[in-house]
Amino acid sequence: MNFFTGFFKGFGNCFKAFELIFNKGLWPFLLYPLAIWLITWVLTLFGITLLATYLTGLIKDLFHIEDSSGFFGAIIAILIKISLFLISGTFSRYILLIVLSPLFALLSEKAEENLTGANFPFSFRQLSKDILRGILITLRNLGIEFGIIIICTILSFFFAPVAIITIPFLLFVSWYFTGFTMLDYSAERHKLKAGESTDLIRLNKGYACGIGCVYWLFMILPFFIGDIIGVMFGPALAVVGATISFLEIKNIKA
């Protein structure tokens, strides 16, 4: 499927999730991420902020960058801040995805039951497998994404104009791996092996990016109230949107 066709389908499916969440009694899944996020936010935000500030000063000293060093120095300083923002934001996002993996797997299952009438009897063994796979997939994606961020950051430091390309590229990378994680919950439930899931999502990367984009848009809402709204709706809409998208990809009638 054309990338942009898949992108807009995945993006739109996330907003179709509103009706399913509120009409089928799935709204409690909006509250669980908020409670967990508040705990992880308190534990991680302070440490990440200190680390970002320290690294910014360290890199400026290393490259002898001063506030008055002119246009080039300003560009490098901006690149450092953007890179650190992407790294810290990626780290926080993956912590949330790992901690909430059990809830996301269950929400995806409940969404498909409501969409197709399929029945997935509760199995602690299966749920444990879903959770373990979700965590492993998330850690794998974390490693790959961080590697890409580091490479693009190094390129941007030495060739500043390249940032015009690397920054949008990193945004799409972030969307892709977020959507990948959300789609894999359905892939696991349908007994696709990790390799099969990876191949399927690569062929439908537009869907993954569209889903990840919706998640990202909610997670960057400004101010503390924006954080609350984003954490409540971003993950739930992305998971349910990914479930709808997976059924479309596999031509399963919803």
N, C-alpha and C positions, 0 to 999 in steps of 0.2 A: 504494500500500500504506500502511496505517496506520503512523504514525511509530514507535510503540512495538513493533509487530509486527516491523518492519524492524530496529529497534534490537536486540531480543533475538535475532533471526536472525543479524545481523552479529556480535554479541557471542559467540553460541554457535559460529559457524563458526570463529572464531579458536581456540577450544579443540579443535575437531575437527582443527585443523592439527597437533596434537601427534603423532597417529598417522601422518599423512602424512610428517612430517619425519623421524621415527625409523624408520619401516618402509620408506621409499623412498630412503634414503640421502641425504637432504637436510640431515642434521645439521651438515655443515661450515659451512653458512650461519649457524649459531649463533655460530661462532667469528670469522668475518670482521668483523662489526660490532664485536665486542669489541676486536679489534686496532686498528681505525680509531678507535673511541671513545677508547681510552686515549691515542692521539696527540692527538686534538682536545681531549680533556679537559685535558691538560697545557697546551696552547697557549691555551685560551680561559677556563678556570675562573678563573685568577688575575686576568685582565683584567676579566672580568665582575663579579667580587666587588668589585674596587676601584671600578669604575664605579658599581655599585649603592650602595656606601657613600657615595661622593662625592655622588651625586644625592639620596640620602636627607637628608644634611646640608644641601644646597643648598635643597631644597624646604622643609625645616623652617625655615630662616632666612628664606626668602621669605615664608612664611605666619606667621612669628613663633610657631612651635609649640615649646613647651617640654615637658619630661617632666612638669612639675607644672601644666600648663595645664588640668587637669580632664578631664572626660569627652569633650568635643568634641575636644580636642587629642589624646587617646588614640585616638579613632576615626580621625582624620585620619592619625595616625602609622601605624596598622594598615593603612589603605587604601594609603598610600604603599608600605609594605613588600610588600603583596600585589600591587600593580601592578608594582613592580619585579621581583618574583619571576616574575610572568606574562611580563613582557617578556624577562627574561634566560632564563627557561625556554623561551619560544617561540624565541628566537634560537638557543639551543643545539640545540633539537629540529630546527630547519630546517637548521642546519649539517650535522647528522647525516643528514637526509633527502637533502640535496644530494650530500654526499660518497659516500653509499651507494647513490645512484640506479642505477649500473650493476649492483650486486649484487641490488638489489630487482627490477629488470627481469628479470634472469636467473632469480632464484628463482621469480617469478611464472610465467615460461614453463615451468620445470621442473615446477612444481606442476600446471599444467594438463595437461602431457603425461602425468603420472601419473594424473590424475583422469579424463581423457577418452580417452587413447590417441592423441591428436592428435600430429602430428610437426611440430616447428618447426625446420627445418634452420638451423644456425648461419649467420648473415649479419652480417658486421661492419658493413655499411651499415645494416641494420635495427637492430642493437644500438645503433649510434651515434645513429640517429634516436630510438630509445626513450630513450636517456640524455639527449639534448638536450631532448626534450619533457618528460621527468621533471623536469629542472632548471628549465625555463621555467615549468611548472605550479607547482612548489614556490615559485619566486620570486614568481609571481603571487599565490599563496595567502598568502605571507609578507606582501606589501604590504597585501592586504585585511585580514588578521587584525590586523596592527599598527595599521591605521587604526581598526578597531573597538575595539581595546584603548585607544587614545588617547582616542577619543570617550567611551567608558564611564568611563575614569579621570577625565576632566574633569568629567563629570556627577556622579561620586561625590564629587569634591572639593568641589563647590559645593552638592550636595544629598546629604549623607552617607547618609540613609535609603535612597536609590536603590541603594546597594551591595547591599542584600538581593536585588535583582533582577539587577544588572549582574554580580556575581561568578558566580552559577550560569550566567548567559547566556554569559559569556566561557568558561566551562568547556565548554559545549556547542559553542561556536564552535571552540575548540581541537580537540575531538574530530572535528567535521565536516571541518575542513580536513586533518587527518591522515588520516582515512578516505578523503577525496577523493583525496589523493595516491596512496594504496595501490590504490584501485580503478582509477585512471587507467592504471596499468601494463597491466592487462588490456584496458582500452578501446583503448589504442594498438595492442596486439597484434591486436585484432580490427578494426583499420582505422577506428575511429571518429575523426572529426575532433575537435579540441579543443572546439568548440562543442557537438557532439553528445554528447561525454563529459560536459560540464558539465550539459547538460539532463538526461541520464540519471541522473546522481548527485543532482541537485536533486530529481528525482522519487522518489529512493530515499535521501533524507537520513538516514532512520532507520538504514539499513545503515551508512552512512558514520560516523555518530555511535557506533554500537555497536562498529565496528572501531577507531575512534579512542579509545574508552573503554578497550578492552583494552590498547592501546599505552600509554596514559596510566597505567593502573594498574601496569603493569610498570615504567614509567620513574620512578615516584615511590616505589618501594620504598626503605626507609630504609637508611642507612649505606652504606659502600663496597661491602660484599658484595651489598647490594640493588641498587646501581648496576650491578654486574657481571651479576647475574641478569637485571635489567631490560633491559640492552642486548643480552644474548644472546638472550632470548626475545621481548621486546616487538616489535621490528621483524619478526622472522621469522614470528611468529604472526599479526601484522597483515597482512603481505603474503600469506601463504597463505590466511588467513581471507578477505581481500578477493578472492582468486582464486575461492574456493568461492562467495562471495556474488555475484560477477559472473556466474558460470555459472548460479546460481539466477535472478538478475534477467533474464538473456537466455534462460532456459529451455533451456540447453544441458545435455544429460544427462551427468552425471559418473559 
